[in-house]
Amino acid sequence: MLKAILSGMLLVGPLMALETQQNLKQLISENQIQNRIKEVAHQLNQEYQGKEITFIMVMKGSFILMADLIREITVPCQVEAVQAMSYGQNGTVSGALTLKGLEGLSLKDRHVILIDDIFDTGKTMTSIRDQLLLQEPASLKTLVLLLKNRPRSISYTPDYVLFPVENEFVIGYGLDYKELYRGLRGICIVEGGFE
């Protein structure tokens, strides 16, 4: 399933993206991200000592975070991927969330960490979390790269947050705009918006 999900991805390197969009302002540097990943990985290594972690990453935005994080994890771990889709009639977004990637995967009695790129409204992560809880994992925690500072209709907050950010549109380090800019090494905002 992971191969099928990755095959549909369009990656744009940092130089190409910067050449086509001059109004990018770096919000979080690559160095800051890598340092924070090491801190969180150290915490996870301590908390899960003697256990095996099953990471479940939400595609496509969290694949870079997952790749960098797993390099710092010293306890046994597995990585799975899910793709969350929410479609209504005529392509409009609806409240119903469909997950691809969990077919045939048993999470019963596993220690699961759900990873996503950004916690915005929180609806995607909480919906996925609710579906994963039905499989009766031994534990289930959530980790996000970014937590947006904004009002939400839900009260849940992720267990691990790498960076809080203001309510701005962000790109880079896996986050995209129309499938572009995922390859930027840091997190950026676009001053003046996209043309």
C-alpha contacts under 8 A as a table, 3 or more apart, distances in Angstrom:
res1	aa1	res2	aa2	distance
1	M	4	A	5.12
1	M	5	I	6.29
1	M	81	A	7.70
1	M	101	G	6.07
2	L	5	I	5.12
2	L	6	L	6.10
2	L	80	E	7.43
2	L	81	A	6.09
2	L	101	G	7.71
3	K	6	L	5.18
3	K	7	S	6.06
4	A	7	S	5.29
4	A	8	G	7.03
5	I	8	G	5.82
5	I	9	M	7.31
5	I	59	M	7.63
5	I	60	K	7.97
5	I	83	Q	7.72
6	L	9	M	5.42
6	L	60	K	7.93
9	M	60	K	7.59
9	M	179	E	7.75
10	L	179	E	6.36
10	L	180	L	7.14
11	L	179	E	7.63
11	L	180	L	6.71
11	L	181	Y	7.41
11	L	182	R	6.25
11	L	183	G	6.08
12	V	16	M	6.62
12	V	17	A	6.41
12	V	180	L	5.96
12	V	181	Y	5.71
12	V	182	R	6.40
12	V	183	G	5.25
12	V	184	L	7.77
13	G	16	M	5.65
13	G	17	A	6.32
13	G	181	Y	7.31
13	G	182	R	7.81
13	G	183	G	4.78
13	G	184	L	6.37
14	P	17	A	5.21
14	P	18	L	6.05
14	P	181	Y	7.26
14	P	183	G	5.61
14	P	184	L	4.52
14	P	185	R	6.77
15	L	18	L	5.21
15	L	19	E	6.11
16	M	19	E	5.20
16	M	20	T	6.47
17	A	20	T	5.39
17	A	21	Q	6.21
17	A	180	L	7.61
17	A	181	Y	5.85
17	A	184	L	7.40
18	L	21	Q	5.14
18	L	22	Q	6.04
18	L	24	L	7.51
19	E	22	Q	6.54
21	Q	24	L	6.52
23	N	190	V	5.78
23	N	191	E	5.47
23	N	192	G	7.40
24	L	188	C	6.09
24	L	189	I	5.81
24	L	190	V	4.69
24	L	191	E	6.17
25	K	188	C	5.34
25	K	189	I	5.32
25	K	190	V	6.16
25	K	191	E	6.65
26	Q	29	S	6.65
26	Q	186	G	6.80
26	Q	187	I	5.99
26	Q	188	C	4.28
26	Q	189	I	6.46
27	L	186	G	7.54
27	L	187	I	5.50
27	L	188	C	5.03
27	L	189	I	6.55
28	I	32	Q	6.35
28	I	33	I	6.97
28	I	186	G	5.66
28	I	187	I	4.98
28	I	188	C	6.90
29	S	32	Q	5.19
29	S	33	I	6.35
29	S	185	R	7.38
29	S	186	G	4.63
29	S	187	I	6.53
30	E	33	I	5.12
30	E	34	Q	6.19
30	E	185	R	5.36
30	E	186	G	4.56
30	E	187	I	7.78
31	N	34	Q	5.18
31	N	35	N	6.13
32	Q	35	N	5.23
32	Q	36	R	6.15
33	I	36	R	5.20
33	I	37	I	6.11
33	I	162	L	7.91
33	I	186	G	7.38
34	Q	37	I	5.06
34	Q	38	K	6.32
34	Q	68	D	7.77
35	N	38	K	5.22
35	N	39	E	6.45
36	R	39	E	5.03
36	R	40	V	6.25
36	R	162	L	6.32
37	I	40	V	5.19
37	I	41	A	5.93
37	I	68	D	7.47
37	I	69	L	6.01
37	I	72	E	7.85
37	I	162	L	7.29
38	K	41	A	5.06
38	K	42	H	6.06
38	K	69	L	7.51
38	K	72	E	6.37
39	E	42	H	5.22
39	E	43	Q	6.39
40	V	43	Q	5.01
40	V	44	L	6.21
40	V	160	Y	7.74
40	V	162	L	7.52
41	A	44	L	5.00
41	A	45	N	6.01
41	A	69	L	6.51
41	A	72	E	5.77
41	A	73	I	5.72
42	H	45	N	5.07
42	H	46	Q	6.30
42	H	72	E	7.62
42	H	73	I	7.48
43	Q	46	Q	5.23
43	Q	47	E	6.16
44	L	47	E	5.02
44	L	48	Y	5.83
44	L	73	I	7.54
45	N	48	Y	5.43
45	N	49	Q	5.82
45	N	73	I	6.19
45	N	74	T	6.15
45	N	75	V	6.02
46	Q	49	Q	5.37
48	Y	51	K	5.23
48	Y	52	E	7.10
48	Y	53	I	7.31
48	Y	75	V	7.06
49	Q	75	V	6.42
50	G	75	V	7.30
51	K	75	V	7.06
51	K	76	P	7.17
51	K	111	H	7.58
52	E	75	V	6.43
52	E	76	P	4.86
52	E	77	C	5.27
52	E	78	Q	7.84
52	E	110	R	7.58
52	E	111	H	6.60
53	I	75	V	7.49
53	I	76	P	6.45
53	I	77	C	4.54
53	I	78	Q	6.37
53	I	110	R	7.21
53	I	111	H	5.17
53	I	112	V	5.84
53	I	113	I	7.06
54	T	77	C	5.60
54	T	78	Q	4.79
54	T	79	V	5.88
54	T	80	E	7.29
54	T	110	R	6.82
54	T	111	H	5.99
54	T	112	V	4.73
54	T	113	I	6.29
55	F	77	C	7.15
55	F	78	Q	6.05
55	F	79	V	4.78
55	F	80	E	6.11
55	F	112	V	5.81
55	F	113	I	4.89
55	F	114	L	5.97
55	F	115	I	7.01
56	I	79	V	5.92
56	I	80	E	4.73
56	I	81	A	5.31
56	I	82	V	6.84
56	I	112	V	7.15
56	I	113	I	6.19
56	I	114	L	4.81
56	I	115	I	5.99
57	M	62	S	6.08
57	M	63	F	6.88
57	M	66	M	6.88
57	M	79	V	7.46
57	M	80	E	6.38
57	M	81	A	4.85
57	M	82	V	6.24
57	M	114	L	5.95
57	M	115	I	4.64
57	M	116	D	6.07
58	V	61	G	6.90
58	V	62	S	5.94
58	V	63	F	7.73
58	V	81	A	6.00
58	V	82	V	5.13
58	V	83	Q	5.75
58	V	84	A	7.02
58	V	114	L	7.55
58	V	115	I	6.15
58	V	116	D	5.23
58	V	117	D	7.72
59	M	62	S	5.90
59	M	63	F	6.45
59	M	81	A	6.52
59	M	82	V	6.01
59	M	83	Q	5.11
59	M	84	A	7.44
59	M	116	D	7.79
60	K	63	F	6.07
60	K	83	Q	7.31
60	K	174	G	7.21
61	G	64	I	7.47
61	G	116	D	6.95
61	G	117	D	5.37
61	G	173	Y	7.99
61	G	174	G	4.51
61	G	175	L	5.16
61	G	176	D	7.34
61	G	182	R	7.58
62	S	65	L	5.27
62	S	66	M	6.05
62	S	115	I	6.71
62	S	116	D	5.17
62	S	117	D	4.70
62	S	174	G	5.92
62	S	175	L	7.81
63	F	66	M	5.06
63	F	67	A	6.16
63	F	174	G	6.60
64	I	67	A	5.12
64	I	68	D	6.27
64	I	173	Y	6.36
64	I	174	G	5.70
65	L	68	D	5.30
65	L	69	L	5.93
65	L	117	D	7.51
65	L	145	L	7.33
65	L	173	Y	7.38
65	L	174	G	7.41
66	M	69	L	5.09
66	M	70	I	5.99
66	M	115	I	7.49
67	A	70	I	5.54
67	A	71	R	6.70
68	D	71	R	5.52
68	D	72	E	7.15
69	L	72	E	5.44
69	L	73	I	6.64
70	I	73	I	5.06
73	I	76	P	7.91
73	I	77	C	7.92
80	E	101	G	7.72
81	A	101	G	5.98
81	A	102	L	7.84
82	V	99	L	6.35
82	V	100	K	5.45
82	V	101	G	4.54
82	V	102	L	6.56
83	Q	99	L	5.66
83	Q	100	K	5.12
83	Q	101	G	6.48
84	A	97	L	6.53
84	A	98	T	5.77
84	A	99	L	4.76
84	A	100	K	6.59
84	A	124	T	7.45
84	A	128	I	7.89
85	M	97	L	5.70
85	M	98	T	5.14
85	M	99	L	6.41
86	S	93	V	5.73
86	S	94	S	5.77
86	S	95	G	6.73
86	S	96	A	5.80
86	S	97	L	4.72
86	S	98	T	6.16
87	Y	91	G	5.74
87	Y	92	T	5.85
87	Y	93	V	4.85
87	Y	94	S	5.49
87	Y	96	A	7.36
87	Y	97	L	7.73
88	G	91	G	5.66
88	G	92	T	4.86
88	G	93	V	5.24
88	G	94	S	4.86
89	Q	92	T	5.77
94	S	97	L	7.82
97	L	124	T	7.54
97	L	127	S	7.06
99	L	102	L	7.24
99	L	128	I	7.63
100	K	103	E	7.15
102	L	105	L	5.26
106	S	135	Q	6.97
107	L	110	R	5.35
107	L	112	V	7.57
107	L	132	L	7.69
107	L	135	Q	5.71
107	L	136	E	6.78
107	L	137	P	5.30
108	K	135	Q	5.49
108	K	136	E	4.87
108	K	137	P	4.47
108	K	138	A	6.77
109	D	136	E	6.40
109	D	137	P	4.44
109	D	138	A	4.12
109	D	139	S	7.53
110	R	137	P	4.87
110	R	138	A	5.02
110	R	139	S	6.72
111	H	137	P	6.21
111	H	138	A	5.36
111	H	139	S	4.77
111	H	140	L	6.17
112	V	137	P	6.76
112	V	138	A	7.72
112	V	139	S	5.98
112	V	140	L	4.75
112	V	141	K	6.39
113	I	140	L	5.72
113	I	141	K	4.80
113	I	142	T	5.37
113	I	143	L	6.85
114	L	129	R	7.51
114	L	140	L	7.38
114	L	141	K	6.28
114	L	142	T	4.68
114	L	143	L	6.10
115	I	142	T	5.99
115	I	143	L	4.85
115	I	144	V	5.73
116	D	119	F	7.45
116	D	125	M	7.44
116	D	143	L	6.54
116	D	144	V	4.98
116	D	145	L	6.83
117	D	144	V	5.42
117	D	145	L	4.99
117	D	146	L	6.30
117	D	174	G	7.23
117	D	175	L	6.95
118	I	144	V	5.75
118	I	145	L	5.83
118	I	146	L	4.63
118	I	147	L	5.89
118	I	148	K	7.33
119	F	122	G	5.24
119	F	125	M	7.30
119	F	144	V	6.57
119	F	146	L	6.20
119	F	147	L	4.86
119	F	148	K	6.12
119	F	158	P	7.87
120	D	147	L	6.60
120	D	148	K	5.37
120	D	150	R	7.56
121	T	124	T	7.75
121	T	150	R	7.99
121	T	151	P	7.95
121	T	152	R	5.70
121	T	153	S	7.60
121	T	154	I	7.91
122	G	125	M	5.57
122	G	126	T	6.08
122	G	152	R	7.35
122	G	154	I	6.98
122	G	156	Y	7.62
122	G	157	T	8.00
123	K	126	T	5.31
123	K	127	S	5.91
123	K	154	I	7.66
124	T	127	S	5.25
124	T	128	I	6.19
125	M	128	I	5.18
125	M	129	R	5.92
126	T	129	R	4.89
126	T	130	D	6.03
126	T	156	Y	7.38
127	S	130	D	5.17
127	S	131	Q	6.39
128	I	131	Q	5.12
128	I	132	L	6.19
129	R	132	L	5.08
129	R	133	L	6.16
129	R	140	L	7.91
130	D	133	L	5.20
130	D	134	L	6.77
131	Q	134	L	5.44
131	Q	135	Q	7.48
132	L	135	Q	5.54
132	L	136	E	7.48
132	L	137	P	7.63
133	L	136	E	5.38
133	L	137	P	6.48
133	L	140	L	7.38
137	P	140	L	6.45
141	K	158	P	7.53
141	K	159	D	5.95
141	K	160	Y	7.99
142	T	158	P	5.14
142	T	159	D	5.21
142	T	160	Y	6.30
143	L	158	P	5.87
143	L	159	D	5.97
143	L	160	Y	4.50
143	L	161	V	5.90
143	L	162	L	7.92
144	V	147	L	6.89
144	V	158	P	6.82
144	V	160	Y	6.36
144	V	161	V	5.16
144	V	162	L	6.45
145	L	161	V	6.00
145	L	162	L	4.94
145	L	163	F	6.13
146	L	161	V	6.41
146	L	162	L	6.16
146	L	163	F	4.97
146	L	164	P	5.57
146	L	165	V	6.45
147	L	161	V	6.52
147	L	162	L	7.95
147	L	163	F	6.34
147	L	164	P	4.64
147	L	165	V	6.00
148	K	164	P	5.98
148	K	165	V	5.02
148	K	166	E	5.56
148	K	167	N	5.44
148	K	168	E	7.97
149	N	164	P	6.84
149	N	165	V	5.99
149	N	166	E	4.95
149	N	167	N	5.52
150	R	166	E	7.41
150	R	167	N	5.90
152	R	155	S	7.24
158	P	161	V	6.53
161	V	164	P	7.11
165	V	168	E	7.71
168	E	189	I	7.10
169	F	189	I	6.15
169	F	190	V	7.43
170	V	175	L	7.02
170	V	176	D	7.92
170	V	187	I	6.53
170	V	188	C	5.56
170	V	189	I	4.79
170	V	190	V	7.34
171	I	174	G	7.46
171	I	175	L	4.71
171	I	176	D	5.20
171	I	177	Y	6.62
171	I	181	Y	6.23
171	I	182	R	6.76
171	I	184	L	7.74
171	I	187	I	5.76
171	I	188	C	5.32
171	I	189	I	6.30
172	G	175	L	4.90
172	G	176	D	6.33
172	G	181	Y	5.36
172	G	182	R	4.69
172	G	183	G	6.01
172	G	184	L	4.44
172	G	185	R	6.36
172	G	186	G	5.75
172	G	187	I	4.82
172	G	188	C	6.10
173	Y	181	Y	7.96
173	Y	182	R	5.43
173	Y	183	G	5.85
173	Y	184	L	5.42
173	Y	185	R	5.34
173	Y	186	G	5.63
173	Y	187	I	6.05
174	G	181	Y	7.65
174	G	182	R	4.14
174	G	183	G	6.39
174	G	184	L	7.71
175	L	181	Y	7.06
175	L	182	R	5.09
176	D	179	E	5.14
176	D	180	L	5.21
176	D	181	Y	5.26
176	D	182	R	4.97
177	Y	180	L	5.26
177	Y	181	Y	6.50
179	E	182	R	7.15
180	L	183	G	7.90
181	Y	184	L	5.70
184	L	187	I	7.23
190	V	193	G	5.22
190	V	194	F	6.87
